[in-house]
Amino acid sequence: MADLKEAARTLRAALGDFLERDRTEGVFHLAQGGPGAVPTLADLDMPEVHLDLLPEVPTAAQAQVLTTLGYGRAGPGVWTHPGGWRLVVCGHSTSWRAEQAALLALLRADPAAAQTYREVFGRAARVAADQALAPSALALYARTTGQRVVQQVAALLAPLNTPWMFAAGVALDLHLGEVTRPHDDVDVVVDMGAQCELLPLLEGWRLDVPVDGMYQPQTGPLQPPQHQFHARHPCLSGVLMLDVLLTDLSDGLWHYRRDPRITLPLGQARRLTPAGLPYLAPEAALLFKAGAPGREVRAKDQADFERVWPTLSVEGRTWLRVVLEQTQPGHGWLEQLG
């Protein structure tokens, strides 16, 4: 079998490691993938290296690096190497990378699932086999990573004396009461004023602040307009990072960062699951997923909207429609929101 670990090391060294900081481009994440990475399925297809690259589309210089390393283009975002593996540059607008990681975990853990995958692959090829095993892969992810990482983050932030809540895709899952897709990271909203409480809880974690498209080390509390940092720790398994979104929660209100005119009473913005896990109200989470003005909605955010909007309360649906009309007239979601 191809030495994918060595291939990953070579790619990181040649393309540059974004996590080294002070870089606007380079490797953000690398992982093995594809059925060929499973020993019992190695005869079906070549193994893959899944590459999260910045920028998302390789620059001419990055493409030249790949060519120099022996890679040849095999399609949009796909390269092959004569050593016997395929390189897939992952798109950032979908959850494909996380879905593939969940599928790989299933195929490695469950011989019966691997056999089913082999049978479907033989009849209908890769895409059909991936789709056939996707529900089982999601179920395994939900039982293991999905539940574990949420509980881990909740325990980590429990000592905070100020409100915090899960956000983004995890918040929507908590609203729905089920894990709907694998997640690359876990987003949490924390009051901007709670940083002095929060940072000691993250002692021993790697903390990075995105600044002008680069990572800078976090050395203390952030001040607006900086509002976000990424936290990594080996114990946070199954996701790439904890994405901390510092938000103004003063005066008993949740303030929408992109437009200070928009607020919600904190009692409405912060919901609790039956188990007591706090999460951002779905209408507020969807407002972020609607994207910034002038930007196309990402595929995974569109899928989240389609799953969630029918479950919104009348009040929540009305609030989201009114806010979108105010901030993004003509947005594609307005028709469905009525």
Secondary structure, DSSP 8 states (H G I E B T S, - for coil): ---HHHHHHHHHHHH-BGGGSS-SSEEEEEEEESGGGSGGGTTTS--EEEEEEESSS--HHHHHHHHHTT-EEEETTEEEETTTEEEEE--SSSSHHHHHHHHHHHHHH-HHHHHHHHHHHHHHHHHHHHHHHHHHHHHHHIIIIIHHHHHHHHHHHTT-SS-EEEEHHHHHHHHHTS--S--SEEEEEEEGGGHHHHHHHTTTSEEEEEETTEEEE--S---TT--EEEEE-TTSTTSSEEEEEEE--GGGEEE-TT-TT-EEEHHHHEEE-TT--EEE-HHHHHHHHT-STTS---HHHHHHHHHHGGGS-HHHHHHHHHHHHHHSTT-TTHHHH-
